[in-house]
Amino acid sequence: MSTTTFEAVADLLNTKFDVPRENIQLQAELQSLGLDSLMLMEFVFAVEDKFAVRIPEENLDPRQAHLTLADLCRAVDGCQAPGATLAAAA
């Protein structure tokens, strides 16, 4: 997982979703960040827009129990990898 990806995701959480920096850790579960289910979906959409990728819900459902920021960052990096089969945003 790229530290650049994590830093960009952390910045997005802090600036757009008002999550305190001290709560933003790699192993933090998405549901522990104080975002309700709608905000979690908005957060994932914002991450997809930032990185110009689309993550199929079967690969990453933000409502899934125990899903961490590290999991999200790995999914983003997987979408950006050369030869990735997941569709990039137009």
N, C-alpha and C positions, 0 to 999 in steps of 0.2 A: 504494500500500500504506500502511496506517495505521500510524503509529509506536506507537499504543496497542496494536494487535494484536501487533506485534513485542515490545513491553515485556511484555505478558501471557504470550506464548509463552516469552520468555527467562526470566521468573520461574518458570514451570512447569518448564522444563528444569533450572534451578538448584536449586529447592527439592525437586521430586519425583524428579528423575532424577540429581541430584548432578553436573551438568555445571558445571565452573568458569565463572564469568562471563566470564573473558577468552577462553574458547573460543566464546562465543555471539556470533557476528557475522552480519549479514544474508546475506553470501555464503558462510557456512559450509555445506558439504554435510552433509546429515543423517547420512550414513554416516561422517563424520569426527568425530562428537561422542562416540565411544566407546560407543555403544549397539549391542547386538547386534540381529539382525533381529526378535526377539520384542519387545525393548524399544522398537524403532522403531515397531512396530505399537501398542504400549501408549501410546507418546508421542502418536501421531496420534489415538488414541481419547480420550486425556486432553484434547487440544486441542479435539476435536469436542465433548466434554462441557462444557468451560469456556465455549465460545462458543455452545452449543446448536445446532450444525449437524451435518450429515452430509455428508461429502465423498465422492462416489462414487470407487471405486478407479480407474476409467478416467480420472478427472480428476487424481488424485494418488495414486500408489503410492509409499509411503515407501521401498520397496526399489529404486526406479528410480535408476539411476546419475546422479550430478551434480545431484540434487534439493537445492535450498538452502532455508534457513530463509525467505528472501524468497519463494520459490515457495510454500511452505506458507502464509505470511501472506497472499499474494495470493489463494490458494484460499479461505481463511477469509473474507477480505473480500468475495470474489465471492459466497459463500454468504449473506452478510449484506446484500448490496446490494438496494435496493428492486427488486422485479420479478425477483429471481434465480430461476432455474428449478430450482436444487438444493433438495432438501427440507430444511427445518429440523427439528430434533429435536422430538419431542412433549414 
